[in-house]
Amino acid sequence: MAGGQLEDTEHSEYSAGFLIRDVPQDERPRERLRDRGAQALSNSELLAILLRVGRRNESVVTMSTRLLRDLGGLKGLHQATFDELALQPGMAVAKTAQIKAALELGRRLQVDSPEQRPVISGPEDVYNVVGSDMVFLDHEELRVLVLDMKNHVVHIESLYRGTVNSSHVRTAEVFREAVRRNQPSIIVVHNHPSGDPTPSSDDERTTRHLIEAGNALDIKVLDHIVVAHNEGARFASMREMRQGFDS
């Protein structure tokens, strides 16, 4: 960057990078969006459609995953300044403008149409909203989805960078936004950097503790999802596994 100007390298990247069409046809985000709808795609896949092309030795999907990982998910992507995002490997001005424009359109839609907020109907919806951004983190992190009466996501809170266990998790922090926004339910999500999403005994203790606290506050804990970078199971629903949940 010289004199405050960022060089736009889109054309050179396009000739040397990886296009979405380089991805096997049944895995291409564009085709999956067409056939299954945008809600079926992860955040990384949606971002890949915006970027169109990766860079040398890095596919566009891998590049999207890296950006979300390094910047801290969609929230970090949104909070990054134009220059910070443009200086990320493979970005530059054109791609940064595309992403910033898309994020602003999404923000305006949310403000204008609260009913368009994501709806959670099962664990896979949770994974698509936050899990795909968390699976590549090199540390544990806990996030809380605050839901309204129709299971629309009204807020996502990131808590605890490091080890997530029953001795670290503070009830007041987990339920703070649900109480402040007067919402009836939450879903708790955390990741296992080990790559295995199987809930631990401490995960179960944490879940039971949160459910008891939620009952006292009249806020329902709908699920506790554990996500991990695993070629088989990408996530585990502790409610479905009945770990920490009585029914």
RARA-V39099 format. One record per backbone hydrogen bond with DSSP energy under -0.5 kcal/mol. CO is the residue of the C=O (numbers start at 0). NH is the residue of the N-H. If there is no record, write none. Layout:
((CO/NH) (CO/NH))
This chain:
((1/4) (4/1) (6/8) (8/12) (9/13) (10/14) (11/15) (12/16) (16/18) (17/53) (18/21) (19/22) (23/26) (23/27) (24/27) (27/31) (28/32) (29/33) (30/34) (31/35) (31/36) (32/36) (36/39) (37/40) (41/45) (42/46) (43/47) (44/48) (45/49) (46/50) (47/51) (50/52) (51/19) (54/57) (57/17) (57/54) (58/62) (59/63) (60/64) (61/65) (62/66) (63/67) (64/68) (65/69) (66/70) (67/71) (67/72) (71/75) (72/76) (73/77) (74/78) (75/79) (80/84) (81/85) (82/86) (84/87) (85/91) (87/90) (90/94) (91/95) (92/96) (93/97) (94/98) (95/99) (96/100) (97/101) (98/102) (99/103) (100/104) (101/105) (102/106) (103/107) (104/108) (105/109) (106/110) (107/111) (108/112) (112/115) (113/116) (117/152) (118/120) (121/124) (121/125) (122/126) (123/127) (124/128) (125/129) (125/130) (126/131) (127/42) (129/132) (129/133) (130/133) (130/134) (133/136) (134/228) (139/161) (140/190) (141/158) (142/188) (143/145) (143/156) (144/146) (144/186) (145/153) (145/154) (146/184) (147/150) (150/119) (151/147) (151/153) (154/145) (156/143) (156/158) (158/141) (159/141) (159/161) (161/139) (161/163) (162/164) (164/167) (164/168) (168/170) (169/172) (169/173) (170/174) (171/175) (174/178) (175/179) (176/180) (177/182) (178/181) (183/219) (184/146) (185/221) (185/222) (186/144) (187/224) (188/142) (189/226) (190/192) (191/194) (194/196) (199/203) (200/204) (201/205) (202/206) (203/207) (204/208) (205/209) (206/210) (207/211) (208/212) (209/213) (210/214) (211/215) (212/216) (213/217) (213/218) (214/217) (219/185) (219/221) (222/187) (223/237) (224/189) (224/226) (225/235) (226/191) (227/229) (231/233) (233/227) (235/225) (235/237) (236/240) (237/241) (237/242) (238/241) (241/243))
